[in-house]
Amino acid sequence: MAQLAIELILLRQWASYLALPVFIAGADGKLLFFNEPAEALLGHRFDEFDEVPLERLAEIFVTTDEAGAPVSRTKHPLGVALLRRQPAHRRLHIRGFDGVTRLIEATAFPIEGQQGGFLGAVAMFWEAHKR
Amino acid sequence: MKATLWGTRGSLAAPGPETVRYGGNTSCVEVRSAGGAVLVLDAGTGIRRLGASFEPGLKRVDILLTHLHMDHVQGLGFFAPLFTPGMEVHIWGPSSATMHLRERLTRYLSPPLFPVLLRDLPCDLQIHDLMRGELAIGPFQVSADLISHPGPTLGFRVSEGGRSLTYMPDHEPALGMKDFPGPARWMSGFDLAAGTDLLIHDTQYIDAEYAVRAGWGHCTITHAFRLAELAGVKHLVGFHHDPSHADEMLDAMAAEALGSRQWPFRYSPGLEGATFTIA
């Protein structure tokens, strides 16, 4: 596999030091990296994964809105960042690998590299407090 | 293809009796094609002597700048071809997110830092923004890619006739990595270095120095060895020596890095004036 762009490599190093779950997806929508806090949600270590298409991630995470309605991939902040190349933020319920449903705030933004090249998107999850 | 090191020092020129063998001039490498075409990698203080060495009749020089830190551009204003009417000089280097290369260069090559304006130079000067990608310069094929160093910084792979030279003088491939070198896909500079015949690479620090200078954009000689091994490099040249490292220390760094192990590549410490034939 070819080496990734430096912007993505440096994002991975940054994410690996954060205590909140971070997901990095490539421009083609494949999940390239997730950090240790994200591993806890997924129930898998990053080293165990090949690149995961975004559709597969939706299967792993059961995602609903605050009213309990399913959230499609295109409405998920990471999907918005990837497909529309716009930043997005949303409160969601996710049920991770451990079966626990959590209320989170998800923020995602597109990665625009040097010369405006679109390289993918980053999503971060925060545990949210009920309103 | 032949490469000559005109400046091997990093960060700051360091002339003096303690640096005579490795040299005190900052980054500059001349690459000559088999047919005599000239490519210059970086314009540190070593470029002054290079400019004075050119044969009469040379019509074109191309300079590739990895980045615009002072130790890589300081010699530019003292490069004789810039002051030669009719000489075609092309400068290729990184733009930033907000400025073209020309604007970035004029921050240095203008008063009060320098008395001569770029527009007043008598040569035929052409300045080109260059980021990641491929380009042909005369007989050379050049691959450029962004690498890990503060600010937009390029590494180059120069090829001619199936042979290649890779130049990454300022490079911190281990930045933030817990288990260096890790997988190739996640290593800055890997594609440029993979299988290259000659890799001229940052070897600025020893491990103890890196421990307190992580994030400054450089690596240890150990990092360079590991990168060269992973990338299948044939010949590694240590480069960008710290200005505080005297000749004896640089000898000791090389000896310690080589150790008793049989590395799968040849290693040469970068000495100012050294020439490498890549054939």
Boltz contact constraints between the chains, C-beta under 6 A:
constraints:
  - contact:
      token1: [A, 1]
      token2: [B, 185]
      max_distance: 6.0
  - contact:
      token1: [A, 3]
      token2: [B, 185]
      max_distance: 6.0
  - contact:
      token1: [A, 3]
      token2: [B, 190]
      max_distance: 6.0
  - contact:
      token1: [A, 3]
      token2: [B, 191]
      max_distance: 6.0
  - contact:
      token1: [A, 4]
      token2: [B, 185]
      max_distance: 6.0
  - contact:
      token1: [A, 6]
      token2: [B, 146]
      max_distance: 6.0
  - contact:
      token1: [A, 6]
      token2: [B, 148]
      max_distance: 6.0
  - contact:
      token1: [A, 6]
      token2: [B, 188]
      max_distance: 6.0
  - contact:
      token1: [A, 9]
      token2: [B, 186]
      max_distance: 6.0
  - contact:
      token1: [A, 9]
      token2: [B, 188]
      max_distance: 6.0
  - contact:
      token1: [A, 13]
      token2: [B, 176]
      max_distance: 6.0
  - contact:
      token1: [A, 114]
      token2: [B, 131]
      max_distance: 6.0
  - contact:
      token1: [A, 115]
      token2: [B, 131]
      max_distance: 6.0
